[in-house]
Amino acid sequence: MSIFLIVLAFILIIVGLVGTFIPMFPGLPIGWLGLFVAFFSTKCNLSIWTLVITLLLMVIITVLDYFIPARMVKKSGGTKSGERGAIIGSLSGIIFVNPIILIFGSFIGALIGEIINDSKDMKKALKSAFSSFVGFLLGTGIKAFLTLSFLLILILNLVFGLF
């Protein structure tokens, strides 16, 4: 049973890693679920603190992923309307269960927000929208990095007994 749990843990983490790049797929939570499954294996000695800390990181990054595009709009000189549009656009992908909206929602939302704010400054609107898309890509990269960290934690625990 222990070997089964370890194999399942690796599968979940790999699926989670792939899922960080697939819209509408909760890759990061699935990757964390791999650590959780491994915790119950006698071959693995993960501490409860490792699970708690990785769970907190997973929740924080999952939530921040929806706000990173808005932050990028602000950093690029966008307006509050662009920021709000980026957040609404990010959340729209979940609400309408549409992968295209999930990928480009923050871009479209920021663009619409900036156009509503000032329809004459299309250059600024496009700059804000592009920045929100860069924020989406950054969030995806952070999620992938954390999921890879879960894999590394599991390997280091199995090989060296760390964590």
N, C-alpha and C positions, 0 to 999 in steps of 0.2 A: 504494500500500500504506500509506503514511503517513496519508493521509486516512482510510482504513478503520480504522486503529488508533486514531486520535483519536475517530472516531465511536463505535467499540466502547467506548473508555474512558468517554466520556460516558454511553453506555447502561448500562454496568456500574455507574457511580456513581449514576445515577438509580434503577436497579433496587435497588442497595444501600440507597439512602435510603428507598425505599418498603419494603424488606425490614426496616428497623429497627422498623417498626410492625406487621409481620406475624409472629405467633408461628411458631416452627419454621423460620424463614428466616434464614440467616446474612447479614443485610444489611451489617453492618460489614465483614466479610471480602470480600464481593463488591464493595463500594465501594472498598476498598483495591486489589483486583484491577484496577479501572479505572486507578488510578495506575500500577500495574505495567505494564499494557498500553501506556499512554501513554509510558512510559519508552523503549520500543523504537521509537517514531515519530521520524522525522527532524525533524518539525515541533515537537517538544516537547524541551525541554532540562532536564528534571528531573534533579537531582543524585542520586547514589547515597545521599547522606546524607538527602535528603528521603524517599526510599523507606525507608531503615532507620528513621528516626525515626517516620514514620507507621506502619510495620509494628509497631514497639514499642508505640506508643500504641494501635494496634488490638488487639494481643494483651492488653495490660494492661486496657483497658476491657472487652474480651470476658470476661476472667476475673473482673474486679471486678463485672461485671453480676450474677453469681450470688451475690455476697456483700453487695452494697449493701442488699438487703432485710433481711438479718440485722443489719447495722449500724444500720439505722433502728429495728429492734426494740429494740436495746440503748439507743439514744438516747431512746426513748419510755418507758424504765423497765422493759422486758421482762426476762425471766430468760434464763439460758443455755439452758433448754429451748426457749424461744420462738425464740431465735437459731438453735439447731440445727434446729428445725422449719422455720424459714424457708429455711435452706440446703437441707435435704432436699427441701422442697417445690419450691424453684427447680429443683433438679437432676432432680426427678421428671418434669417436663415433657419433658426430653430423653430420659430412660430409657423412658418410656411413649409417647413420640411422640404427645402429645396437646396441641393448642393451648389447650384450656380449662385443663388442668393447668398449662401453661406460664404462662398469664396469672394464674391464681389460686393456683398451687401454693405460692408463698411465703406468701400469706395463710392458706391452709388449714393449711400446715405450722406456721406461727407460732401459729395458733389451737389446733391440737392439742397443740403443745408446751406452751403456757401452761396448757391445761386439764389435761394430765398433771401439770404442776407444782403447780397449785392449782385444783382443779375448782370451788371455791366462789367464786372471783373472776372472774366472766365479764366484768365491765367491763374489767379489766386485760387479759384474753385478747383481747377485741375491739379494744382500743386497740393492742396489740402487732401483731395481725393487720392492722389498718388501716395501721399504720406500715410494715409490710413491703410492703404493696401500694403505698404512696406511694414506697417505695424501688424497687420494680419500675418504676414510672412515671418516676422520676428516672433510673434506668439506661437506660431507653428514650430519654429526652431527651438524655442524654449521648452515646449511640450515634448518634442523629440529628444532633446538633451536630458530632460528629467526621466523619461522612459528608459533611455539608455543607461542612466544612472541606476535605475531599478535592476536592470540586467547585470550591471557591474557589481552591485551590492549582493545579488544572489550568487554570482560566481565567486566573489571574494569570500562570502560566507561558507560556501561549500568547500572551497579549496583550502582556505586559511583559517576559517572559523571567525572571521571578522564580522562586526556589526551585530 
